[in-house]
């Protein structure tokens, strides 16, 4: 009987280990990214899960031929590591053997080995399984991994507990028409718009919680800033004094994420030519102050910010405070969400904020209502039936600490960190009003 003890693990290519192995032989399993044949030798560029590696094939040194080696096939190679400042990562591999372990049936329909694909976004998305083999395209999602890792590490270091909440629900967290209806056996159900209800419930027993998960918005938008399924970076924290505690936490979080990226994702930063923001203090204006600052440039919507307002406010923040971020606070209390606490000094305003970054809203957050009677009253004032929210209200009925939190749109944040033009570029397989495949 064969017994598996977990000790024989196949390792992925480690660039640091390879750099420290100059003069020694190493074995690599990878995809052939590009073959450049010269008169007496050939460059065979290999693509691992993160890196490109330059190898040199010569019939004098290698026991195998390049007859079946072509772009897109998968190989196992053995070779001697040599130092070369001109090559990727400062090393190249002098091949001793190259074995094809998997072939392709068709040639790539896109220029995978080019620096950029050079095709339209629609073609890119239609042929995603091929497009993401391009080093630039896949670097976006390795970079996105870094944002998530930085977020998670910061949360855990600050005593937040990671939770996983349902995505099939009986009641939408945001309500309204922007919700996907589904059939759940013999009952009507919805795809969750936010983990809000569950985050608030969990504050009662964990104090601080976070989640990285998809949310769903049935918005019939076809813009460069909207998709219908996206990843939300959510947290909720108890025992706050005001929404400013949440804003301070987010400022510290963003500083940490940027630092984490700079320390751990330099290969992707270089490939993507990312210009990460310098974050010190983030300025904050009330909605009324923001409209006054904009003056004649302000949109006619007095109750919210329009896209042009967001762009102009970020330009103002950059000019006046040298900040690429700006908070906007105190939106009208008559607007959703119904769980936003009204300001005690002026009940016409809610303790709600948005965070804008490089011309786009990336965060919505604020202080929530923790008092049962207060939450009932606000539901009724907005024409909602408390009976429809009885399970959500159980947390309030049995007591909640003062609390608040936020949600960050991961794709929007990455889009702006990389100065990309369309949010679909930061969704691996985007879902929008027109796209359900691949």
C-alpha positions as CSV (number, residue, x, y, z in Angstrom):
1,X,0.0,0.0,0.0
2,X,1.3,3.5,-0.9
3,X,1.2,6.0,2.0
4,X,1.1,9.7,1.3
5,X,2.8,11.7,4.1
6,X,2.8,15.2,2.4
7,X,6.6,15.4,2.5
8,X,7.2,15.1,-1.3
9,X,5.9,18.5,-2.5
10,X,6.6,19.8,-6.0
11,X,8.0,23.3,-5.7
12,X,7.3,26.2,-7.9
13,X,10.2,28.1,-9.4
14,X,11.9,30.3,-6.8
15,X,13.8,33.2,-8.4
16,X,15.8,33.9,-5.3
17,X,16.9,30.3,-5.1
18,X,17.9,30.4,-8.7
19,X,19.9,33.6,-8.3
20,X,21.7,32.0,-5.4
21,X,22.5,28.9,-7.5
22,X,24.9,30.5,-10.0
23,X,27.2,27.9,-11.4
24,X,24.9,25.0,-10.3
25,X,22.4,23.0,-12.2
26,X,18.6,23.5,-11.5
27,X,15.4,21.9,-12.9
28,X,12.5,24.0,-14.0
29,X,9.0,23.1,-15.2
30,X,7.5,26.0,-17.2
31,X,5.7,27.1,-20.4
32,X,7.7,28.1,-23.5
33,X,7.0,31.8,-23.8
34,X,9.1,32.6,-26.9
35,X,11.7,30.9,-29.0
36,X,14.3,33.1,-30.9
37,X,16.5,31.0,-33.1
38,X,19.9,32.3,-34.0
39,X,22.5,30.8,-36.4
40,X,24.2,28.5,-33.9
41,X,22.0,28.7,-30.8
42,X,18.6,29.8,-29.6
43,X,17.0,31.8,-26.8
44,X,14.2,29.8,-25.2
45,X,12.2,32.2,-22.9
46,X,10.3,30.3,-20.3
47,X,7.3,31.5,-18.4
48,X,6.6,30.2,-14.9
49,X,3.7,31.2,-12.7
50,X,5.3,34.6,-12.0
51,X,8.5,35.1,-13.9
52,X,10.2,35.0,-17.3
53,X,13.5,33.1,-17.5
54,X,15.9,33.3,-20.3
55,X,17.5,30.0,-21.3
56,X,20.2,29.3,-23.9
57,X,19.9,26.3,-26.2
58,X,23.0,25.0,-28.0
59,X,23.2,21.5,-29.6
60,X,26.7,21.3,-28.2
61,X,25.5,21.5,-24.6
62,X,21.9,20.1,-24.8
63,X,21.1,16.4,-25.3
64,X,17.7,17.2,-26.8
65,X,16.5,19.0,-30.0
66,X,14.1,21.9,-30.4
67,X,12.1,20.1,-33.0
68,X,8.9,20.0,-30.9
69,X,9.7,23.0,-28.7
70,X,7.4,25.9,-29.7
71,X,5.6,28.8,-28.1
72,X,2.9,27.6,-25.8
73,X,4.1,24.1,-25.1
74,X,5.1,23.0,-21.6
75,X,8.5,21.7,-20.8
76,X,10.8,20.4,-18.1
77,X,14.4,21.7,-18.4
78,X,17.7,21.1,-16.6
79,X,20.5,23.7,-17.0
80,X,23.3,25.6,-15.4
81,X,22.6,29.0,-13.9
82,X,24.7,31.8,-15.2
83,X,24.8,35.4,-14.2
84,X,23.8,37.9,-16.9
85,X,22.7,41.4,-16.0
86,X,21.0,41.8,-19.4
87,X,18.7,38.8,-18.8
88,X,15.4,38.6,-16.8
89,X,16.2,38.7,-13.1
90,X,19.9,38.9,-13.9
91,X,20.3,35.2,-14.7
92,X,20.1,32.9,-17.6
93,X,20.1,29.1,-17.8
94,X,22.5,27.2,-20.1
95,X,20.3,24.2,-21.1
96,X,21.5,20.6,-20.7
97,X,18.1,19.0,-21.4
98,X,14.6,20.2,-22.5
99,X,11.7,17.7,-22.5
100,X,8.2,18.6,-23.8
101,X,5.6,17.4,-21.2
102,X,2.5,18.9,-22.8
103,X,1.7,20.2,-26.3
104,X,-0.9,22.7,-27.6
105,X,-3.4,21.8,-30.3
106,X,-3.6,25.3,-31.8
107,X,-1.3,28.3,-32.1
108,X,-2.1,31.3,-29.9
109,X,-4.6,33.7,-31.5
110,X,-3.1,36.6,-29.6
111,X,0.4,38.0,-29.3
112,X,1.1,36.4,-25.9
113,X,4.8,37.0,-26.0
114,X,4.6,40.7,-26.8
115,X,5.0,43.3,-24.0
116,X,1.2,44.1,-24.4
117,X,-1.4,42.2,-26.4
118,X,-2.2,45.0,-28.7
119,X,-5.9,43.9,-29.2
120,X,-9.2,45.5,-28.2
121,X,-10.6,45.0,-24.8
122,X,-13.5,42.9,-26.1
123,X,-11.1,40.6,-27.9
124,X,-9.0,40.4,-24.7
125,X,-12.1,39.4,-22.7
126,X,-13.5,37.0,-25.3
127,X,-10.2,35.1,-25.3
128,X,-9.4,35.4,-21.6
129,X,-7.8,32.0,-21.2
130,X,-5.1,33.0,-23.8
131,X,-4.9,36.8,-22.9
132,X,-4.0,36.1,-19.3
133,X,-0.9,34.2,-20.4
134,X,0.6,37.6,-21.4
135,X,2.9,38.8,-18.7
136,X,1.4,42.2,-18.5
137,X,-2.2,41.0,-18.3
138,X,-1.5,38.4,-15.6
139,X,0.6,40.8,-13.6
140,X,-2.6,42.8,-13.0
141,X,-4.0,39.9,-11.0
142,X,-0.8,39.1,-9.2
143,X,-0.8,42.7,-8.2
144,X,-4.4,42.3,-7.2
145,X,-3.4,39.4,-5.0
146,X,-1.0,41.7,-3.3
147,X,-3.8,44.2,-2.5
148,X,-5.8,41.4,-0.9
149,X,-2.8,40.0,1.0
150,X,-2.0,43.4,2.3
151,X,-5.6,44.0,3.3
152,X,-5.9,40.6,5.1
153,X,-2.5,41.0,6.9
154,X,-3.4,44.4,8.2
155,X,-6.8,43.2,9.4
156,X,-5.4,40.2,11.2
157,X,-2.7,42.4,12.8
158,X,-5.3,44.7,14.1
159,X,-7.4,42.0,15.7
160,X,-10.1,41.6,13.0
161,X,-11.6,38.1,12.5
162,X,-12.1,36.9,9.0
163,X,-15.6,35.7,8.2
164,X,-17.4,34.2,5.3
165,X,-21.0,35.3,4.8
166,X,-23.9,33.9,2.5
167,X,-24.2,35.1,-1.0
168,X,-27.7,33.7,-1.4
169,X,-30.0,35.6,0.8
170,X,-33.7,36.3,1.5
171,X,-33.3,40.1,1.7
172,X,-30.9,42.5,0.0
173,X,-28.7,44.6,2.2
174,X,-29.2,47.7,0.0
175,X,-32.7,47.0,-1.2
176,X,-34.0,48.8,-4.3
177,X,-34.2,47.5,-7.8
178,X,-30.5,46.8,-8.1
179,X,-30.7,43.2,-6.9
180,X,-30.6,39.9,-8.7
181,X,-33.6,37.6,-8.2
182,X,-33.0,33.9,-8.2
183,X,-35.1,30.8,-7.5
184,X,-34.0,29.0,-4.4
185,X,-35.9,25.7,-4.6
186,X,-39.5,26.8,-3.9
187,X,-38.6,30.2,-2.5
188,X,-37.7,33.5,-3.9
189,X,-34.1,34.6,-3.1
190,X,-31.5,37.1,-4.1
191,X,-27.7,37.4,-4.7
192,X,-26.3,39.5,-1.9
193,X,-25.5,43.1,-2.6
194,X,-23.3,43.3,0.5
195,X,-22.3,41.3,3.6
196,X,-23.5,44.3,5.7
197,X,-26.2,42.5,7.8
198,X,-23.8,39.7,8.7
199,X,-20.9,42.0,9.4
200,X,-23.0,43.9,11.9
201,X,-24.3,40.7,13.5
202,X,-20.7,39.4,13.9
203,X,-19.6,42.6,15.6
204,X,-21.7,41.4,18.6
205,X,-19.5,38.4,19.2
206,X,-16.2,39.1,17.4
207,X,-15.9,42.9,17.9
208,X,-14.0,43.3,14.6
209,X,-14.6,41.4,11.4
210,X,-13.6,41.5,7.7
211,X,-14.3,39.6,4.5
212,X,-12.9,39.4,1.0
213,X,-15.8,38.1,-1.2
214,X,-17.9,38.8,-4.3
215,X,-21.0,41.1,-4.2
216,X,-23.7,41.5,-6.8
217,X,-25.4,44.7,-8.1
218,X,-28.0,44.4,-10.8
219,X,-27.2,47.9,-12.2
220,X,-27.9,48.3,-15.9
221,X,-24.8,50.3,-16.4
222,X,-22.4,49.8,-19.3
223,X,-19.6,52.2,-18.3
224,X,-15.9,51.9,-17.7
225,X,-16.4,52.0,-13.9
226,X,-19.2,49.4,-13.4
227,X,-19.4,45.6,-13.3
228,X,-22.2,43.6,-11.9
229,X,-20.1,41.1,-9.9
230,X,-17.1,42.5,-8.0
231,X,-14.9,41.7,-5.1
232,X,-15.6,43.8,-2.0
233,X,-13.0,44.3,0.8
234,X,-15.2,44.7,3.8
235,X,-14.6,45.4,7.5
236,X,-16.8,46.3,10.5
237,X,-15.5,47.4,13.9
238,X,-17.2,47.8,17.2
239,X,-16.8,50.3,20.1
240,X,-16.2,53.3,17.9
241,X,-16.9,56.9,18.9
242,X,-17.7,58.1,15.4
243,X,-17.3,57.4,11.8
244,X,-13.9,59.1,11.9
245,X,-12.6,56.0,13.7
246,X,-13.5,54.0,10.6
247,X,-11.9,56.6,8.4
248,X,-8.7,56.6,10.4
249,X,-8.6,52.8,10.2
250,X,-9.0,52.9,6.4
251,X,-6.2,55.5,6.1
252,X,-3.8,53.2,8.1
253,X,-5.0,50.3,6.0
254,X,-4.3,52.0,2.7
255,X,-0.8,53.0,3.9
256,X,-0.2,49.4,4.8
257,X,-1.4,48.0,1.5
258,X,0.9,50.4,-0.4
259,X,3.9,49.5,1.7
260,X,3.1,45.8,1.4
261,X,3.0,46.1,-2.4
262,X,6.3,48.0,-2.5
263,X,7.9,45.3,-0.4
264,X,6.5,42.2,-2.0
265,X,5.4,42.9,-5.5
266,X,8.2,44.8,-7.2
267,X,8.2,42.5,-10.3
268,X,4.6,43.4,-11.0
269,X,5.1,47.1,-10.2
270,X,7.9,47.1,-12.8
271,X,5.9,45.2,-15.5
272,X,2.8,47.4,-15.0
273,X,4.8,50.7,-14.5
274,X,2.6,51.3,-11.4
275,X,2.9,54.7,-9.7
276,X,1.8,54.0,-6.2
277,X,0.4,56.9,-4.1
278,X,2.2,58.5,-1.2
279,X,-0.3,58.6,1.7
280,X,0.1,60.8,4.7
281,X,-3.2,62.4,5.9
282,X,-6.3,62.3,3.8
283,X,-8.4,65.4,3.7
284,X,-12.1,65.3,4.4
285,X,-15.0,67.6,3.4
286,X,-18.7,67.3,4.0
287,X,-20.9,67.0,1.0
288,X,-22.0,70.6,1.4
289,X,-18.4,71.8,1.6
290,X,-17.4,69.7,-1.4
291,X,-20.2,71.3,-3.5
292,X,-19.1,74.8,-2.3
293,X,-15.5,74.0,-3.3
294,X,-16.6,72.9,-6.7
295,X,-18.7,76.0,-7.3
296,X,-19.8,76.3,-10.9
297,X,-18.2,72.9,-11.6
298,X,-20.5,71.1,-9.3
299,X,-23.2,68.8,-10.8
300,X,-26.8,69.7,-10.4
301,X,-27.3,66.7,-8.1
302,X,-27.3,68.3,-4.6
303,X,-27.9,65.0,-2.8
304,X,-24.9,63.0,-4.1
305,X,-21.7,63.1,-6.1
306,X,-21.7,62.5,-9.9
307,X,-18.6,61.2,-11.7
308,X,-17.5,64.6,-12.8
309,X,-17.7,65.8,-9.2
310,X,-15.4,62.9,-8.1
311,X,-12.9,63.8,-10.8
312,X,-12.9,67.5,-9.9
313,X,-12.7,66.9,-6.1
314,X,-9.6,64.7,-6.6
315,X,-8.0,67.4,-8.7
316,X,-8.8,69.8,-5.9
317,X,-7.3,67.5,-3.2
318,X,-4.1,67.0,-5.3
319,X,-3.7,70.7,-5.8
320,X,-4.6,71.9,-2.3
321,X,-3.3,69.0,-0.1
322,X,-1.0,67.0,-2.4
323,X,-3.3,64.0,-1.7
324,X,-4.6,61.6,-4.3
325,X,-7.4,60.7,-1.9
326,X,-10.2,62.7,-0.4
327,X,-13.1,61.7,2.0
328,X,-16.5,63.2,1.5
329,X,-18.8,62.9,4.5
330,X,-22.4,63.7,5.7
331,X,-24.7,62.7,2.9
332,X,-28.4,63.3,3.3
333,X,-30.0,60.9,5.8
334,X,-33.1,60.4,3.6
335,X,-30.9,58.5,1.1
336,X,-30.0,54.8,1.5
337,X,-28.6,53.0,3.2
338,X,-31.2,52.6,6.0
339,X,-28.6,51.3,8.5
340,X,-26.6,54.6,8.4
341,X,-26.8,56.5,11.7
342,X,-28.2,60.0,11.5
343,X,-26.0,62.8,12.8
344,X,-27.0,63.7,16.3
345,X,-26.3,67.4,15.7
346,X,-28.2,67.5,12.4
347,X,-30.5,64.5,11.7
348,X,-30.9,65.6,8.1
349,X,-27.4,64.3,7.6
350,X,-26.1,60.7,7.9
351,X,-22.8,59.6,9.4
352,X,-21.8,58.2,6.0
353,X,-18.7,58.8,3.9
354,X,-17.2,58.0,0.5
355,X,-13.5,57.8,-0.3
356,X,-12.4,59.1,-3.7
357,X,-9.1,58.2,-5.3
358,X,-7.8,59.5,-8.6
359,X,-11.2,60.6,-9.7
360,X,-13.3,57.6,-8.6
361,X,-15.2,56.5,-5.6
362,X,-13.5,53.4,-4.2
363,X,-15.1,53.2,-0.7
364,X,-18.4,53.7,1.0
365,X,-18.7,53.5,4.7
366,X,-19.8,55.1,7.9
367,X,-21.3,54.6,11.4
368,X,-24.2,52.2,11.6
369,X,-27.3,52.4,13.8
370,X,-26.8,50.1,16.8
371,X,-29.9,50.9,18.8
372,X,-32.9,48.8,18.1
373,X,-35.6,51.5,18.5
374,X,-33.5,53.9,16.4
375,X,-33.2,51.4,13.6
376,X,-36.9,50.6,13.6
377,X,-37.7,54.3,13.4
378,X,-35.3,54.9,10.4
379,X,-36.7,51.9,8.5
380,X,-40.2,53.3,9.0
381,X,-39.1,56.8,8.0
382,X,-37.8,55.4,4.7
383,X,-41.1,53.6,4.0
384,X,-39.7,50.1,4.8
385,X,-41.4,47.4,6.8
386,X,-39.4,46.3,9.9
387,X,-41.0,42.9,9.5
388,X,-39.1,42.4,6.3
389,X,-35.8,42.8,8.3
390,X,-36.7,40.8,11.4
391,X,-33.6,38.5,11.2
392,X,-31.3,41.5,10.7
393,X,-33.0,43.3,13.6
394,X,-32.4,40.4,16.0
395,X,-28.8,41.5,16.3
396,X,-30.1,45.0,17.4
397,X,-32.8,43.5,19.6
398,X,-30.2,41.6,21.7
399,X,-27.7,44.4,21.7
400,X,-24.9,45.7,19.6
401,X,-21.9,48.0,20.5
402,X,-21.5,51.3,18.6
403,X,-20.0,50.2,15.4
404,X,-19.1,51.2,11.8
405,X,-17.3,49.9,8.7
406,X,-16.9,50.1,5.0
407,X,-16.6,48.3,1.7
408,X,-13.8,48.9,-0.8
409,X,-14.3,47.8,-4.4
410,X,-11.2,45.8,-5.1
411,X,-11.4,46.1,-8.9
412,X,-11.8,49.9,-8.7
413,X,-8.9,50.2,-6.3
414,X,-6.6,48.2,-8.5
415,X,-7.8,50.0,-11.6
416,X,-6.8,53.3,-10.1
417,X,-3.6,52.1,-8.5
418,X,-2.5,51.0,-12.0
419,X,-4.1,54.0,-13.8
420,X,-6.1,51.7,-16.1
421,X,-9.0,53.0,-18.1
422,X,-11.6,50.3,-17.7
423,X,-12.6,48.2,-14.6
424,X,-13.0,45.1,-16.7
425,X,-9.2,45.1,-17.0
426,X,-9.0,44.3,-13.3
427,X,-11.6,41.6,-13.3
428,X,-10.2,38.2,-14.3
429,X,-13.5,37.1,-15.9
430,X,-15.8,40.1,-15.7
431,X,-19.6,40.0,-15.4
432,X,-21.4,43.0,-16.7
433,X,-24.7,43.8,-18.4
434,X,-23.5,42.3,-21.7
435,X,-21.1,39.6,-20.6
436,X,-21.8,36.2,-19.0
437,X,-18.9,34.3,-20.6
438,X,-16.2,33.1,-20.6
